[in-house]
Amino acid sequence: MCYLFVNLACAVQTLLRTPNWRPRFKFYHWTLSFLGMSLCLSLMFISSWYYALVAMVIAGCIYKYIEYRGAVKEWGDGIRGLSLNAARYALIRLEEVPLHTKNWRPQLLVLCKLDSDLTVKHPRLMSFTTQLKAGKGLTIVCSVLEGTFMTRGNEAKTGEQNLKATMAVEKMKGFSHVVVSSNLRDGFSLLIQSAGLGGMKHNAVLMAWPTGWTEARDPSARRNFIETVRETTSAHLALMVAKNIDHFPNNQERLEEGTIDVWWIVHDGGLLMLLPFLLSQHKVWRKCKMRIFTVAQMDDNSIQMKKDLQMFLYHLRLDAEVEVVELHDSDISAFTYEKTLVMEQRSQMLKQMQLSRTEREREIQSITDVSRSSIKRKKSPGVPSLITQCIPEDEAQLIHDRNTASHAAMNDKPAGAPPDRVHMTWTKDKLVNERNRQRETMGVKDMFNMKPNQSNVRRMHTAVKLNGVVLKKSKDSQLVLLNMPGPPKNKKGDENYMEFLEVLMDGLDRVLLVRGGGREVITIYS
């Protein structure tokens, strides 16, 4: 057995072309080692076949015991080299043949956030990933730190170790990675584009809903979320957004009853139907029943739609209840009109706050430049040191008549002379504050006099009606899956897009917004 493994190790090292395997024997070839291994094995069975089997079993047990306990001295492992070669071969083969629909499974890129202590902010996101994957397929858990790698490189390593520790606690098999970028948006964009290797790349992105974006004065959370949605759409990746992720069950809970409700509004590749089936394979969701709701208009044949959907599920071999919900046409309510108006007023206010902040900085800079040039141009021995700035007439020139002028000036001028223009000295802060006060006053008047956009009213009306139907049918369900509408092409409507999604999910506890990647992911063929 000893000489057998020595010859086997030499043959494997030669076949793998390990750089540190450099035998001194000039005429060495791997076939010599293979021949010696074959002779050793033959002599073992020729001597006594049952002792040979016992010896092989004992050697295997010793190897597994050392592997389990961990060797004190690491001498290298030839099997690891075999694994690397096999992985390289498999990755190359995966790229040669396009993926078939029946082999599709979610390969997840999980976008996590780390708190100030570099620990995972939402550990239930890891739990949900484990329940969705059940240990199968590719999982990459990533996070982004703001700054430069030179200053935060050690923190990135600490965050990656914390990610691995959380993955071990949740019994998640996968990879973790933390990158450092100048801002979160660029970091997540980089991960979406470049994570994975060869054929083992992600095809879906999982992230948490940005809670508290309405209260935050900084719009970066909203912008980062919407840009992530746009980039996943451009990359043809599926997107899953979990709202109230901290309310999702952990891996130790068992949901004894309840339903997983799918609201199938738009067909986007079948991902909405595949996800509940994958969740039901895990012990947490195993006892939950699947229900599929679809929405019909007044002129649709609801009975025929239900029959067609039941036949479609039968061919897909999915066990689910089907219900067709009729969405009646109704007049736009005062609540919808008022909610749209409040939404647009808030968007306008945020824009004015951002605009006034930016303009305030520009005003200060421009006035500083003017004052510096004025010092160089106008400074002379007869002029006092006080800086007098020439402000535009409509803002900084005050016109005084002869009664407010000095007595000396009155005596020097003829009686019928017109009133003088007197330049008053304004400080930078006073001028900027006056301009901002006028703009804010005009902005507030505009907001109180504004009327909501009719297109936004119609969208809000649809969201309110759909939310009412969902609440009526699925308020007590364990999980609700909804189609996620795409973001607006015009970035001016980003705030309204977030408001529509909030209204759509209002009153629901656990929600998973799903957006397909543009390809079919479920098929009737086995």
Kinemage of the C-alpha trace (Angstrom):
@kinemage 1
@onewidth
@group {chain A} dominant
@subgroup {mainchain}
@vectorlist {calphas} color= white
{ca met a 1} P 0.000 0.000 0.000
{ca cys a 2} L 2.837 2.412 0.846
{ca tyr a 3} L 4.648 1.990 -2.480
{ca leu a 4} L 1.342 2.000 -4.353
{ca phe a 5} L 0.504 5.493 -3.086
{ca val a 6} L 4.043 6.769 -3.677
{ca asn a 7} L 3.856 5.712 -7.333
{ca leu a 8} L 0.307 7.124 -7.622
{ca ala a 9} L 1.401 10.508 -6.220
{ca cys a 10} L 4.323 10.690 -8.681
{ca ala a 11} L 2.079 9.842 -11.648
{ca val a 12} L -0.583 12.392 -10.656
{ca gln a 13} L 1.978 15.185 -10.131
{ca thr a 14} L 3.449 14.511 -13.579
{ca leu a 15} L 0.061 14.417 -15.333
{ca leu a 16} L -1.001 17.682 -13.650
{ca arg a 17} L 2.332 19.289 -14.574
{ca thr a 18} L 2.740 20.798 -11.140
{ca pro a 19} L 5.502 23.467 -11.286
{ca asn a 20} L 7.145 22.225 -8.071
{ca trp a 21} L 7.345 18.605 -9.256
{ca arg a 22} L 10.878 18.343 -10.691
{ca pro a 23} L 12.281 14.746 -10.500
{ca arg a 24} L 16.061 14.280 -10.759
{ca phe a 25} L 15.905 10.974 -12.680
{ca lys a 26} L 16.598 11.844 -16.324
{ca phe a 27} L 14.646 8.990 -17.863
{ca tyr a 28} L 11.569 9.391 -15.621
{ca his a 29} L 8.127 9.099 -17.240
{ca trp a 30} L 4.715 8.918 -15.646
{ca thr a 31} L 4.161 5.467 -17.190
{ca leu a 32} L 6.941 4.096 -14.943
{ca ser a 33} L 5.049 5.261 -11.835
{ca phe a 34} L 1.804 3.855 -13.218
{ca leu a 35} L 3.485 0.524 -13.916
{ca gly a 36} L 4.892 0.381 -10.380
{ca met a 37} L 1.452 1.160 -8.928
{ca ser a 38} L -0.144 -1.623 -11.002
{ca leu a 39} L 2.483 -4.151 -9.876
{ca cys a 40} L 1.965 -3.244 -6.199
{ca leu a 41} L -1.812 -3.662 -6.532
{ca ser a 42} L -1.413 -6.977 -8.354
{ca leu a 43} L 0.977 -8.380 -5.739
{ca met a 44} L -1.439 -7.432 -2.960
{ca phe a 45} L -4.292 -9.446 -4.467
{ca ile a 46} L -2.006 -12.318 -5.503
{ca ser a 47} L -0.754 -12.662 -1.915
{ca ser a 48} L -4.211 -12.489 -0.236
{ca trp a 49} L -7.233 -10.783 -1.762
{ca tyr a 50} L -9.168 -10.420 1.525
{ca tyr a 51} L -6.157 -8.911 3.346
{ca ala a 52} L -5.757 -6.532 0.390
{ca leu a 53} L -9.357 -5.342 0.759
{ca val a 54} L -8.977 -4.895 4.523
{ca ala a 55} L -5.757 -2.929 4.037
{ca met a 56} L -7.423 -0.620 1.487
{ca val a 57} L -10.371 0.018 3.829
{ca ile a 58} L -8.021 0.816 6.730
{ca ala a 59} L -5.962 3.171 4.519
{ca gly a 60} L -9.124 4.972 3.403
{ca cys a 61} L -10.295 5.395 7.002
{ca ile a 62} L -6.918 6.797 8.055
{ca tyr a 63} L -6.975 9.277 5.156
{ca lys a 64} L -10.498 10.527 5.991
{ca tyr a 65} L -9.609 10.801 9.695
{ca ile a 66} L -6.551 12.942 8.962
{ca glu a 67} L -8.616 15.050 6.540
{ca tyr a 68} L -11.316 15.524 9.193
{ca arg a 69} L -8.969 16.369 12.069
{ca gly a 70} L -6.613 18.481 9.984
{ca ala a 71} L -2.948 17.647 9.580
{ca val a 72} L -0.431 19.582 11.704
{ca lys a 73} L 1.994 19.738 8.791
{ca glu a 74} L 0.559 20.562 5.359
{ca trp a 75} L 2.471 18.667 2.653
{ca gly a 76} L 0.204 19.585 -0.219
{ca asp a 77} L -2.599 17.558 -1.772
{ca gly a 78} L -2.543 16.047 -5.238
{ca ile a 79} L -6.332 15.649 -5.167
{ca arg a 80} L -6.670 19.453 -4.984
{ca gly a 81} L -4.752 19.721 -8.215
{ca leu a 82} L -7.124 17.206 -9.779
{ca ser a 83} L -10.076 19.293 -8.557
{ca leu a 84} L -8.630 22.472 -10.098
{ca asn a 85} L -8.115 20.776 -13.449
{ca ala a 86} L -11.610 19.302 -13.360
{ca ala a 87} L -13.088 22.717 -12.507
{ca arg a 88} L -11.210 24.404 -15.360
{ca tyr a 89} L -12.359 21.732 -17.800
{ca ala a 90} L -15.975 22.038 -16.619
{ca leu a 91} L -15.977 25.847 -16.892
{ca ile a 92} L -14.660 25.705 -20.451
{ca arg a 93} L -17.293 23.129 -21.395
{ca leu a 94} L -20.062 25.250 -19.905
{ca glu a 95} L -19.213 28.144 -22.206
{ca glu a 96} L -19.157 25.955 -25.309
{ca val a 97} L -22.818 24.883 -25.088
{ca pro a 98} L -25.669 27.379 -24.445
{ca leu a 99} L -27.832 26.682 -21.417
{ca his a 100} L -31.142 24.920 -22.075
{ca thr a 101} L -34.302 26.073 -20.323
{ca lys a 102} L -34.815 22.792 -18.465
{ca asn a 103} L -31.325 23.147 -16.911
{ca trp a 104} L -31.999 26.700 -15.714
{ca arg a 105} L -31.786 27.355 -12.009
{ca pro a 106} L -31.280 30.672 -10.193
{ca gln a 107} L -27.574 31.421 -9.841
{ca leu a 108} L -27.805 34.204 -7.287
{ca leu a 109} L -25.770 37.340 -6.769
{ca val a 110} L -26.846 38.513 -3.293
{ca leu a 111} L -26.241 42.228 -2.681
{ca cys a 112} L -25.768 42.695 1.076
{ca lys a 113} L -25.164 45.764 3.175
{ca leu a 114} L -22.694 45.936 6.053
{ca asp a 115} L -23.280 48.151 9.078
{ca ser a 116} L -20.691 50.312 10.837
{ca asp a 117} L -19.274 47.232 12.609
{ca leu a 118} L -18.826 45.464 9.226
{ca thr a 119} L -21.440 42.847 10.135
{ca val a 120} L -24.322 41.828 7.891
{ca lys a 121} L -27.196 44.294 8.221
{ca his a 122} L -29.925 41.844 7.116
{ca pro a 123} L -28.946 38.252 8.027
{ca arg a 124} L -32.433 37.033 7.044
{ca leu a 125} L -31.449 37.748 3.440
{ca met a 126} L -28.929 34.909 3.816
{ca ser a 127} L -31.622 32.667 5.305
{ca phe a 128} L -33.958 33.323 2.398
{ca thr a 129} L -31.139 32.603 -0.062
{ca thr a 130} L -30.530 29.240 1.601
{ca gln a 131} L -34.234 28.393 1.457
{ca leu a 132} L -34.389 29.358 -2.205
{ca lys a 133} L -31.270 27.482 -3.236
{ca ala a 134} L -31.363 24.460 -0.905
{ca gly a 135} L -27.586 24.166 -1.358
{ca lys a 136} L -27.757 23.799 -5.142
{ca gly a 137} L -26.299 26.041 -7.820
{ca leu a 138} L -24.079 29.097 -7.573
{ca thr a 139} L -24.384 31.694 -4.810
{ca ile a 140} L -22.191 34.788 -4.605
{ca val a 141} L -22.668 37.079 -1.598
{ca cys a 142} L -21.234 40.552 -2.164
{ca ser a 143} L -21.018 43.922 -0.463
{ca val a 144} L -19.482 47.323 -1.166
{ca leu a 145} L -17.519 49.690 1.081
{ca glu a 146} L -17.184 53.357 0.183
{ca gly a 147} L -13.658 54.741 -0.008
{ca thr a 148} L -10.349 53.648 -1.514
{ca phe a 149} L -8.746 50.229 -1.330
{ca met a 150} L -5.530 51.720 0.044
{ca thr a 151} L -7.319 53.010 3.140
{ca arg a 152} L -10.035 50.368 3.596
{ca gly a 153} L -8.367 47.201 2.318
{ca asn a 154} L -8.175 45.623 5.785
{ca glu a 155} L -11.811 46.505 6.468
{ca ala a 156} L -12.795 44.772 3.222
{ca lys a 157} L -11.051 41.590 4.378
{ca thr a 158} L -12.785 41.828 7.768
{ca gly a 159} L -16.158 42.300 6.067
{ca glu a 160} L -15.506 39.293 3.828
{ca gln a 161} L -14.710 37.152 6.858
{ca asn a 162} L -17.938 38.310 8.521
{ca leu a 163} L -19.856 37.360 5.373
{ca lys a 164} L -18.293 33.884 5.429
{ca ala a 165} L -19.139 33.507 9.128
{ca thr a 166} L -22.786 34.433 8.493
{ca met a 167} L -22.926 32.029 5.554
{ca ala a 168} L -21.581 29.241 7.769
{ca val a 169} L -24.222 29.972 10.421
{ca glu a 170} L -26.985 29.882 7.783
{ca lys a 171} L -25.434 26.728 6.225
{ca met a 172} L -25.100 28.465 2.884
{ca lys a 173} L -22.648 27.094 0.338
{ca gly a 174} L -21.181 29.725 -1.908
{ca phe a 175} L -18.640 32.485 -2.295
{ca ser a 176} L -18.272 35.885 -0.645
{ca his a 177} L -16.631 39.040 -1.911
{ca val a 178} L -16.310 42.625 -0.649
{ca val a 179} L -15.099 45.405 -2.942
{ca val a 180} L -14.094 48.987 -2.164
{ca ser a 181} L -15.415 51.701 -4.467
{ca ser a 182} L -15.691 55.486 -4.477
{ca asn a 183} L -19.487 55.137 -4.129
{ca leu a 184} L -22.023 52.361 -3.643
{ca arg a 185} L -23.595 52.741 -7.050
{ca asp a 186} L -20.350 52.128 -8.961
{ca gly a 187} L -19.441 49.237 -6.651
{ca phe a 188} L -22.715 47.378 -7.182
{ca ser a 189} L -22.533 48.093 -10.909
{ca leu a 190} L -19.067 46.545 -11.016
{ca leu a 191} L -20.283 43.428 -9.170
{ca ile a 192} L -23.288 42.988 -11.461
{ca gln a 193} L -21.036 43.147 -14.523
{ca ser a 194} L -18.038 41.093 -13.415
{ca ala a 195} L -19.019 38.627 -10.659
{ca gly a 196} L -18.644 34.947 -11.489
{ca leu a 197} L -16.297 33.158 -13.874
{ca gly a 198} L -16.928 31.773 -17.337
{ca gly a 199} L -20.065 29.659 -17.448
{ca met a 200} L -20.487 29.950 -13.671
{ca lys a 201} L -21.932 33.439 -13.720
{ca his a 202} L -25.003 34.692 -11.917
{ca asn a 203} L -28.305 34.974 -13.771
{ca ala a 204} L -30.338 36.590 -10.967
{ca val a 205} L -29.805 39.340 -8.392
{ca leu a 206} L -31.345 39.285 -4.910
{ca met a 207} L -31.465 42.414 -2.746
{ca ala a 208} L -33.484 44.012 0.057
{ca trp a 209} L -35.961 46.865 -0.398
{ca pro a 210} L -34.437 50.228 0.688
{ca thr a 211} L -36.533 50.897 3.780
{ca gly a 212} L -36.802 54.467 4.987
{ca trp a 213} L -36.053 56.052 1.623
{ca thr a 214} L -38.996 58.439 2.047
{ca glu a 215} L -37.687 59.852 5.340
{ca ala a 216} L -34.079 60.184 4.191
{ca arg a 217} L -33.078 63.667 3.017
{ca asp a 218} L -30.236 62.138 1.003
{ca pro a 219} L -31.656 60.670 -2.237
{ca ser a 220} L -28.660 58.381 -2.768
{ca ala a 221} L -30.493 55.264 -1.464
{ca arg a 222} L -33.323 55.796 -3.950
{ca arg a 223} L -30.950 56.519 -6.835
{ca asn a 224} L -28.753 53.490 -6.067
{ca phe a 225} L -31.772 51.184 -6.007
{ca ile a 226} L -33.255 52.429 -9.281
{ca glu a 227} L -29.890 52.349 -11.061
{ca thr a 228} L -29.411 48.762 -9.875
{ca val a 229} L -32.808 47.874 -11.369
{ca arg a 230} L -31.826 49.529 -14.659
{ca glu a 231} L -28.461 47.743 -14.795
{ca thr a 232} L -29.929 44.300 -14.118
{ca thr a 233} L -32.433 44.932 -16.904
{ca ser a 234} L -29.657 45.975 -19.302
{ca ala a 235} L -27.632 42.880 -18.365
{ca his a 236} L -30.697 40.615 -18.949
{ca leu a 237} L -30.604 39.374 -15.361
{ca ala a 238} L -33.575 38.427 -13.228
{ca leu a 239} L -34.150 40.612 -10.168
{ca met a 240} L -35.744 39.749 -6.828
{ca val a 241} L -36.393 42.451 -4.214
{ca ala a 242} L -37.537 41.381 -0.737
{ca lys a 243} L -39.537 43.875 1.295
{ca asn a 244} L -39.532 43.562 5.113
{ca ile a 245} L -36.727 41.015 4.842
{ca asp a 246} L -36.265 41.046 8.625
{ca his a 247} L -39.776 39.555 8.955
{ca phe a 248} L -38.917 36.528 6.793
{ca pro a 249} L -38.548 33.165 8.617
{ca asn a 250} L -35.107 31.858 9.527
{ca asn a 251} L -33.897 28.341 8.796
{ca gln a 252} L -34.979 27.019 12.215
{ca glu a 253} L -38.637 28.062 11.830
{ca arg a 254} L -41.316 25.791 10.390
{ca leu a 255} L -44.389 27.336 8.791
{ca glu a 256} L -47.113 24.857 9.727
{ca glu a 257} L -49.754 26.369 7.460
{ca gly a 258} L -50.395 29.221 5.100
{ca thr a 259} L -50.057 30.022 1.415
{ca ile a 260} L -47.533 31.408 -1.023
{ca asp a 261} L -49.519 33.736 -3.273
{ca val a 262} L -48.344 34.548 -6.788
{ca trp a 263} L -49.907 37.548 -8.505
{ca trp a 264} L -49.231 36.804 -12.158
{ca ile a 265} L -49.919 40.098 -13.955
{ca val a 266} L -47.378 39.847 -16.774
{ca his a 267} L -45.645 36.739 -18.120
{ca asp a 268} L -41.900 37.374 -17.816
{ca gly a 269} L -40.410 33.952 -18.431
{ca gly a 270} L -42.130 31.893 -15.718
{ca leu a 271} L -39.857 32.908 -12.853
{ca leu a 272} L -42.868 33.839 -10.718
{ca met a 273} L -44.116 30.254 -10.933
{ca leu a 274} L -40.734 28.610 -10.475
{ca leu a 275} L -39.772 30.430 -7.264
{ca pro a 276} L -42.644 29.068 -5.075
{ca phe a 277} L -41.818 25.544 -6.244
{ca leu a 278} L -38.153 26.013 -5.246
{ca leu a 279} L -39.179 27.403 -1.846
{ca ser a 280} L -41.530 24.473 -1.211
{ca gln a 281} L -38.549 22.101 -1.504
{ca his a 282} L -37.143 23.561 1.732
{ca lys a 283} L -38.418 22.383 5.112
{ca val a 284} L -39.357 25.935 6.169
{ca trp a 285} L -41.957 26.394 3.394
{ca arg a 286} L -42.823 22.738 2.737
{ca lys a 287} L -46.323 22.874 4.249
{ca cys a 288} L -47.358 26.087 2.491
{ca lys a 289} L -49.745 25.801 -0.437
{ca met a 290} L -49.260 27.668 -3.684
{ca arg a 291} L -51.961 29.938 -5.069
{ca ile a 292} L -51.825 31.777 -8.392
{ca phe a 293} L -53.915 34.877 -9.027
{ca thr a 294} L -54.290 36.550 -12.378
{ca val a 295} L -56.120 39.767 -13.182
{ca ala a 296} L -58.849 40.053 -15.820
{ca gln a 297} L -60.536 43.110 -17.247
{ca met a 298} L -64.289 43.441 -17.692
{ca asp a 299} L -64.223 42.390 -21.361
{ca asp a 300} L -62.092 39.253 -20.696
{ca asn a 301} L -63.534 35.749 -20.472
{ca ser a 302} L -62.642 34.891 -16.856
{ca ile a 303} L -63.854 31.295 -17.051
{ca gln a 304} L -61.766 30.531 -20.126
{ca met a 305} L -58.738 32.258 -18.614
{ca lys a 306} L -58.987 30.055 -15.526
{ca lys a 307} L -59.244 26.874 -17.621
{ca asp a 308} L -56.250 27.853 -19.757
{ca leu a 309} L -54.154 28.653 -16.696
{ca gln a 310} L -55.083 25.368 -15.010
{ca met a 311} L -54.112 23.462 -18.161
{ca phe a 312} L -50.828 25.377 -18.328
{ca leu a 313} L -50.015 24.472 -14.699
{ca tyr a 314} L -50.957 20.843 -15.394
{ca his a 315} L -48.411 20.672 -18.212
{ca leu a 316} L -45.826 22.339 -15.984
{ca arg a 317} L -46.562 19.706 -13.287
{ca leu a 318} L -47.159 22.379 -10.644
{ca asp a 319} L -49.713 21.842 -7.901
{ca ala a 320} L -51.438 25.184 -7.284
{ca glu a 321} L -54.861 26.739 -6.865
{ca val a 322} L -55.913 29.141 -9.606
{ca glu a 323} L -58.140 32.180 -9.178
{ca val a 324} L -59.015 34.878 -11.694
{ca val a 325} L -59.683 38.296 -10.153
{ca glu a 326} L -61.765 40.781 -12.124
{ca leu a 327} L -60.544 44.357 -11.917
{ca his a 328} L -63.615 46.555 -12.453
{ca asp a 329} L -63.333 49.945 -14.086
{ca ser a 330} L -64.121 52.678 -11.605
{ca asp a 331} L -63.846 56.403 -11.320
{ca ile a 332} L -60.676 57.890 -9.907
{ca ser a 333} L -61.292 58.445 -6.219
{ca ala a 334} L -60.459 61.567 -4.267
{ca phe a 335} L -57.971 59.493 -2.231
{ca thr a 336} L -56.056 58.566 -5.391
{ca tyr a 337} L -56.066 62.176 -6.595
{ca glu a 338} L -54.836 63.443 -3.239
{ca lys a 339} L -52.148 60.746 -2.962
{ca thr a 340} L -50.836 61.630 -6.424
{ca leu a 341} L -50.779 65.310 -5.508
{ca val a 342} L -48.862 64.628 -2.282
{ca met a 343} L -46.404 62.452 -4.219
{ca glu a 344} L -45.698 65.174 -6.783
{ca gln a 345} L -45.445 67.869 -4.109
{ca arg a 346} L -42.889 65.815 -2.204
{ca ser a 347} L -40.896 65.199 -5.399
{ca gln a 348} L -40.963 68.916 -6.185
{ca met a 349} L -39.853 69.796 -2.671
{ca leu a 350} L -36.935 67.361 -2.799
{ca lys a 351} L -35.853 68.771 -6.143
{ca gln a 352} L -35.989 72.355 -4.834
{ca met a 353} L -34.025 71.403 -1.713
{ca gln a 354} L -31.353 69.772 -3.852
{ca leu a 355} L -31.387 72.678 -6.315
{ca ser a 356} L -31.158 75.353 -3.637
{ca arg a 357} L -28.227 73.545 -2.008
{ca thr a 358} L -26.367 73.333 -5.325
{ca glu a 359} L -27.149 76.892 -6.316
{ca arg a 360} L -26.121 78.185 -2.903
{ca glu a 361} L -22.658 76.719 -3.421
{ca arg a 362} L -22.456 78.206 -6.920
{ca glu a 363} L -23.593 81.634 -5.685
{ca ile a 364} L -20.963 81.729 -2.942
{ca gln a 365} L -18.249 80.688 -5.371
{ca ser a 366} L -19.273 83.247 -8.016
{ca ile a 367} L -19.487 86.095 -5.487
{ca thr a 368} L -16.088 85.146 -4.087
{ca asp a 369} L -14.590 85.274 -7.584
{ca val a 370} L -16.202 88.670 -8.240
{ca ser a 371} L -14.902 90.097 -4.972
{ca arg a 372} L -11.368 88.894 -5.663
{ca ser a 373} L -11.336 90.428 -9.135
{ca ser a 374} L -12.838 93.628 -7.712
{ca ile a 375} L -10.011 93.920 -5.194
{ca lys a 376} L -7.379 93.623 -7.914
{ca arg a 377} L -9.136 96.001 -10.289
{ca lys a 378} L -10.406 98.751 -8.000
{ca lys a 379} L -7.987 98.921 -5.128
{ca ser a 380} L -6.179 102.336 -5.045
{ca pro a 381} L -4.647 104.606 -2.312
{ca gly a 382} L -7.710 106.823 -2.139
{ca val a 383} L -10.202 103.986 -1.733
{ca pro a 384} L -11.006 102.641 1.738
{ca ser a 385} L -10.320 99.019 2.532
{ca leu a 386} L -14.011 98.118 2.638
{ca ile a 387} L -14.916 95.983 -0.396
{ca thr a 388} L -17.781 97.480 -2.348
{ca gln a 389} L -19.290 95.050 -4.859
{ca cys a 390} L -21.296 96.047 -7.868
{ca ile a 391} L -24.381 93.843 -7.627
{ca pro a 392} L -26.820 93.555 -10.577
{ca glu a 393} L -29.394 96.309 -10.581
{ca asp a 394} L -32.463 94.137 -10.057
{ca glu a 395} L -31.001 92.558 -6.902
{ca ala a 396} L -28.332 94.659 -5.231
{ca gln a 397} L -28.800 98.287 -6.310
{ca leu a 398} L -30.998 100.464 -4.169
{ca ile a 399} L -32.185 103.713 -5.726
{ca his a 400} L -32.491 106.596 -3.350
{ca asp a 401} L -33.834 109.986 -4.178
{ca arg a 402} L -32.307 113.330 -3.289
{ca asn a 403} L -33.789 113.327 0.217
{ca thr a 404} L -31.706 110.276 1.239
{ca ala a 405} L -28.486 111.508 -0.331
{ca ser a 406} L -25.865 113.341 1.652
{ca his a 407} L -26.167 117.142 2.127
{ca ala a 408} L -22.893 117.726 0.337
{ca ala a 409} L -24.097 115.883 -2.747
{ca met a 410} L -27.338 117.884 -2.723
{ca asn a 411} L -25.476 121.193 -2.731
{ca asp a 412} L -23.251 120.102 -5.641
{ca lys a 413} L -26.101 119.086 -7.976
{ca pro a 414} L -28.618 121.323 -9.766
{ca ala a 415} L -32.163 121.502 -8.519
{ca gly a 416} L -33.766 119.560 -11.368
{ca ala a 417} L -31.265 116.656 -11.424
{ca pro a 418} L -32.699 113.109 -11.409
{ca pro a 419} L -32.355 110.847 -8.370
{ca asp a 420} L -28.972 109.252 -7.769
{ca arg a 421} L -28.201 105.536 -7.796
{ca val a 422} L -26.376 104.581 -4.620
{ca his a 423} L -24.430 101.270 -4.481
{ca met a 424} L -25.102 99.542 -1.166
{ca thr a 425} L -22.601 97.017 0.210
{ca trp a 426} L -24.156 93.491 0.520
{ca thr a 427} L -22.381 90.598 2.153
{ca lys a 428} L -22.251 87.252 0.368
{ca asp a 429} L -24.392 85.505 2.986
{ca lys a 430} L -27.043 88.219 2.880
{ca leu a 431} L -27.322 88.126 -0.891
{ca val a 432} L -27.481 84.306 -1.065
{ca asn a 433} L -30.066 84.114 1.717
{ca glu a 434} L -32.245 86.739 0.027
{ca arg a 435} L -32.181 84.918 -3.300
{ca asn a 436} L -32.935 81.552 -1.689
{ca arg a 437} L -35.781 83.066 0.338
{ca gln a 438} L -37.370 84.428 -2.829
{ca arg a 439} L -36.975 81.110 -4.661
{ca glu a 440} L -38.393 79.077 -1.757
{ca thr a 441} L -41.353 81.456 -1.458
{ca met a 442} L -42.088 81.085 -5.154
{ca gly a 443} L -41.573 77.300 -4.907
{ca val a 444} L -44.041 76.947 -2.038
{ca lys a 445} L -46.621 78.993 -3.950
{ca asp a 446} L -46.100 76.786 -7.014
{ca met a 447} L -46.516 73.607 -4.960
{ca phe a 448} L -49.784 74.745 -3.424
{ca asn a 449} L -51.112 75.800 -6.834
{ca met a 450} L -49.887 72.738 -8.789
{ca lys a 451} L -52.195 70.134 -10.277
{ca pro a 452} L -51.161 66.472 -10.546
{ca asn a 453} L -50.104 65.024 -13.868
{ca gln a 454} L -52.911 62.975 -15.427
{ca ser a 455} L -50.531 60.175 -16.392
{ca asn a 456} L -49.369 59.886 -12.775
{ca val a 457} L -52.998 59.916 -11.621
{ca arg a 458} L -53.822 56.963 -13.882
{ca arg a 459} L -50.781 54.997 -12.701
{ca met a 460} L -51.580 55.722 -9.078
{ca his a 461} L -55.204 54.688 -9.701
{ca thr a 462} L -54.043 51.324 -11.079
{ca ala a 463} L -51.626 50.800 -8.177
{ca val a 464} L -54.272 51.652 -5.565
{ca lys a 465} L -56.872 49.347 -7.167
{ca leu a 466} L -54.412 46.467 -7.516
{ca asn a 467} L -53.199 46.917 -3.943
{ca gly a 468} L -56.782 46.777 -2.697
{ca val a 469} L -57.398 43.486 -4.514
{ca val a 470} L -54.124 41.987 -3.258
{ca leu a 471} L -54.885 43.011 0.326
{ca lys a 472} L -58.330 41.481 0.105
{ca lys a 473} L -57.050 38.106 -1.124
{ca ser a 474} L -53.516 37.781 0.294
{ca lys a 475} L -53.319 39.829 3.481
{ca asp a 476} L -52.811 36.713 5.667
{ca ser a 477} L -50.546 34.759 3.286
{ca gln a 478} L -47.022 33.813 4.320
{ca leu a 479} L -45.445 35.319 1.197
{ca val a 480} L -46.698 37.411 -1.723
{ca leu a 481} L -44.894 37.415 -5.080
{ca leu a 482} L -45.599 40.350 -7.403
{ca asn a 483} L -44.477 41.363 -10.859
{ca met a 484} L -42.067 44.262 -10.574
{ca pro a 485} L -42.721 46.981 -13.167
{ca gly a 486} L -39.724 48.427 -14.942
{ca pro a 487} L -38.257 51.821 -14.021
{ca pro a 488} L -39.097 54.860 -16.163
{ca lys a 489} L -36.836 55.643 -19.091
{ca asn a 490} L -36.853 59.294 -18.084
{ca lys a 491} L -34.953 59.776 -14.816
{ca lys a 492} L -37.244 62.651 -13.828
{ca gly a 493} L -39.869 60.102 -12.764
{ca asp a 494} L -37.656 58.119 -10.367
{ca glu a 495} L -39.339 59.437 -7.211
{ca asn a 496} L -42.781 58.628 -8.615
{ca tyr a 497} L -41.640 55.093 -9.508
{ca met a 498} L -40.691 54.403 -5.908
{ca glu a 499} L -44.017 55.810 -4.724
{ca phe a 500} L -45.957 53.527 -7.082
{ca leu a 501} L -44.100 50.484 -5.745
{ca glu a 502} L -44.746 51.574 -2.146
{ca val a 503} L -48.471 51.911 -2.870
{ca leu a 504} L -48.514 48.519 -4.600
{ca met a 505} L -46.996 46.805 -1.519
{ca asp a 506} L -48.775 48.874 1.122
{ca gly a 507} L -50.207 46.805 3.994
{ca leu a 508} L -48.412 43.548 3.057
{ca asp a 509} L -45.927 41.946 5.441
{ca arg a 510} L -43.656 39.714 3.326
{ca val a 511} L -43.363 40.692 -0.313
{ca leu a 512} L -41.016 39.523 -3.050
{ca leu a 513} L -40.934 41.713 -6.161
{ca val a 514} L -39.812 39.681 -9.178
{ca arg a 515} L -38.608 40.937 -12.548
{ca gly a 516} L -37.618 38.431 -15.234
{ca gly a 517} L -34.396 38.517 -17.196
{ca gly a 518} L -35.982 38.272 -20.642
{ca arg a 519} L -35.760 34.498 -21.177
{ca glu a 520} L -37.930 31.473 -20.430
{ca val a 521} L -36.882 29.713 -17.221
{ca ile a 522} L -39.591 27.034 -16.983
{ca thr a 523} L -40.692 24.450 -19.518
{ca ile a 524} L -43.216 21.614 -19.870
{ca tyr a 525} L -40.430 19.220 -20.953
{ca ser a 526} L -38.724 17.133 -18.281
